[in-house]
Amino acid sequence: ARPPPARGPSPPPPAAARGGPAPADKPAEAGAGVMARDEFTVRVTLGQGNASQTVWTTDLSYDYVRINAEYRT
């Protein structure tokens, strides 16, 4: 069974696919739009059956984001 559709606006195009970054015209801008939302869903498809997990995190403090925004991986 497929997971229920996410609530809210349509999801952006994938950030990664087939072991590398997914092609996109402006991935940073697309990501900024997602990060501006109050909530968003990260979907990982491994093609190894059906499972789901919920993870809640609050480590998005100003300093955490500032330090990690200084570089791209």
C-alpha angles and dihedrals in degrees: 000000000000120000116257116270117268118259120243131023123001113280119255120249116283117285092208136020137173096002099314144054115306114240112261136158096226111005095168092056092047090050092049089057091053094046090052090064122097089231135011137173126236110205121194117189114194098165092231103116134288125310138132138200134186120216124185119195135177101180094114096108119153093258094046092053093042093052094046094044091063092081141024126228 
